Amino acid sequence: MAQWKKLYMGDRIEDLEKWTTIPDLRNKSMKILLNTARKLYLTAEDYRLDGDQELAYITYMKYFNMLSAIRGKSDYNQHKLTVRQVLGDTDSNRRIMDTLELINTSLRKRYEQLLPPGGGNAKTNGAPISPPLPSVEPIDEKGSLASAAAFAQLGVITCEALFRRMQQKSVLVMDCRNSADYNNSHLTYYCAFNVPEELITPGMSAGKLQACLSSSAKASWAARSVKESVVLMDWNSKDAHPTGNAAIYTLLDILKNWDPDVTYRTPIQILEGGYEYFIMMYPTHCTNPSVQAPQQNNNDIETIDDIEYPSINDITMKEDVMNEPNTKHKQRPSINRASKPAALRTYEQSQQNQQPPEPQENPINEIIRDQETLLLRAQHNDMLLDSASKKWQSIFELKQLQAEGAVLSTAEQEVLYNIMQLESKADDYKMENNRLRDELNRYKEQTPQNHLQNDTETTKRIESKIQERQELDKQHERDRLERERQLAIAREAKRHYKPPAEPTSTRPDTPTDDSPPNSNSELQHTVTYDEAPPRPVYDRSTKPQSRDVETTAPRVRDFSPVVGHNVGRGLTGLKNLGNTCYMNSILQCLSNTPQLMEFCISDKYKNYISRRNKTNGQVIEEVAALIKELWNGQYKCVASRDLRYVVGQYQKIFRGVDQQDSHEFLTILMDWLHSDLQTLRVPRKRDIISAAEKAWLEFTKSQESIIQHLFYGQIKSTVKCVTCTKESATYECFSNLSLELPANANFCYLHQCMDMYFSGEKIHGWNCPNCKTKRDAIKKLDISKLPPVLVVHLKRFYADPSNAGAYIKKQNYLQFPLENLEMKPYTARVESRAVTPKTYQLYAVSNHYGTMEGGHYTAFCKSAHYGRWYKFDDQVVSPLDTSNVVSSAAYILFYSWLPPMQLSIS
């Protein structure tokens, strides 16, 4: 919690009331109201943590006014469950109200202290005061300590707030778990220590408890009077009023009521969610982050959890999802622009925080604005595409690719890659143009004839521009088909091309800087690695050493760096070493995963390397070494030759220069990294465990890794008999979700793909263990364990049976959220009750352009260091506008609920 800021908005609490009113919300949709209320609450929390009591009070009051408006809406009963999921239950809002009351009390006291003798206005002299942006400058320490007391009585601190205090070294953390749990895993923070649960008994004084502590703990215990704040932590307490028999409650009572020799600078707080929550959010700041919180042996609850769907009617079926409105045969949600209220509501939903247009505005004006924006962007893209196409034609004619097996240079290959990306954008603009055409047609159909007469000229101009764009789109399609024809000729020529015999010489394993580091598999020869390796020679006089001991000298790696000027940290590109763009894209996404990046550049990974697996720890070593180069801020681009060589040793498909699938590479790389770091032992805490826990232990073999903690989750597959309703469940771990894209839909939403994946489907001939015969059943998937980092793969490639099984790419434009991806609707019962967050933020996208015959990968990543998006196109890194993150090229999405990290990079 920050120091309190000086009062600046009034002289009494009543001065703040005028800022708490909200406008008339009766015509707003429930979705808008819930999103606004959620934002108000989060903003109020930010003001509170920032020490601005006045703005916190105003925003909390607006939140409760918004909550009253929500409950007063006619459709409130239909959305009760959604309201609870988004804004919390009654207890949650009661705690927020307690916060507001404490701030109210504190403000009244502070205003009274500022009044001069005889009353009157001492600060404002009657001048109106507008709420400014919150100041980041703290007031003097003395004033902050006296003012902060009322607020700290709330008694709860979030993991994010505790982490900030730990970075400031201003907090003392008392861990009151039992000593065995503490020794097994605890915070790495220098001023955190254990007050063992077994030593804490009711009726003790602080002095008596101190006498029972170890000598090192006694030294930390003495710091409670000098640290700015004291935080208590157990496994999983969630609020400031834990149960009376809990050790943390007893310790809190001892410190508050039986510690007369110490005056605490701020009242003591409890960590929300406890060590269980903290270790999931900041695993690299804990020793042995693989531990799990002990759970109560409540067999009744576990039995209820195992029964996921008491009634078959509770299961949403796949056909119901696919038949929902706006999921098929529509590119965008239908809008009746002839109806002004409907048009206004739609506009409000897309412009949530902006004022709606004036009621008298003709709805066709929105189509005009959309078209102007489209034409401006599309024309700029046309210019770039035409220029690139001319360059490509010159290259093709110069190289005479149809007659020779020539190889493109780096610059020439970049032209082809650039065309693929510009064509992808052109396809997106084509879809937008078709949407405008459809909306104009709907407008004409639904608008009375007498109104249409006034818009005749306007509609004709819009139609004319739409047709012009359609003609240009047709020309782009003809150009694309001609380019594919040329490439097909080149591929055929390559099959019959026999290069001149070369003198026998030793061939390097990886390309040199002089060899073309470039890509398209249609235009290059495949490097062969299937030669018989030399027979190993053994020195039988030496005794073999354990694989746990690294005996080789430090490796000298070849990054072939290109030095840059003022290159930002994390903004270094990766050279294309011959169709390695698929690898580069994934590596940049992983490099921009803050927790993994920090784990690598701080060398923490060295403490967890396993030498007893297939890859012998080599993959994590190369990944970590590469990430360090990407984040040193010195190089414009580097090469990943050593990593490519290592992965090629263990997987043949990654050896040559043929293009590979980035999803396949990511899945295999995740397994290798997990195996390389799978050294965290997980002791079994209980004799009786749930089926989900048992499946997790079987997967991990009681050894876990930081990769597993970040990226791995668990799916629960439930099969329910239609006849007897008997349920059977199995569990499977995953490092990414592979979602189908809807068929026959050029435009779709991510939540539609999620709904399809997690909906029920009928299966026939299931051997029901209860009926003892084959039955019809329903199969349903749910997430029983959400990972902190959720990776979503879009299945864009499929085998076309009408084309001899050839793989075809789906070019669907998928609309996915950059913020607030809500996963709670897709969780199993046990996971929905867990304290871990269910809302994710996007931070990286792996894109694929082109087709199966020839394509290119890039990455869009949001830098945790700079807080903005960048495009990583092999060796070229450039800023990216947020509006361009969503495109039809999106292939793999990286989401996280982990909080932003303060990067300490030396």
LINPEBEL-V406377 format. One line per field, one symbol per residue. burial: 1 if it has 16 or more other ideal C-beta (glycine too) atoms within 10 Angstrom, else 0. A space follows every 50 residues. Layout:
burial: ???
This chain:
burial: 11111110111010110010010010011101111111111011101111 11111111111111111011001000001000101110000010110011 01110110011000000000001000000000010000000001001101 11111111111111110000111111110011011110100111111011 00010100110010001001100100111111111110010100011111 11011000100001111111111111111111111101111110100000 01001101100000100100110000100111001111000011111100 00000010000111011001100110110011001001101100110010 10001111000111111111111111111111111110110011001000 01001001100100110010011001001100100110011011000000 00000000011000011111111100000000000000000000000000 00000010111001001011111111111111111111111111111111 10011001110010111111111111111111001111111111111100 10011111111110111111011111111101000000111110111001 00111111111111110111100010111010111110101100111111 01111111110000010100000010111111111111111111010000 00000000110111011100101001111111010111011111111111 10111111111111100011111110100100001111111111111110 101000
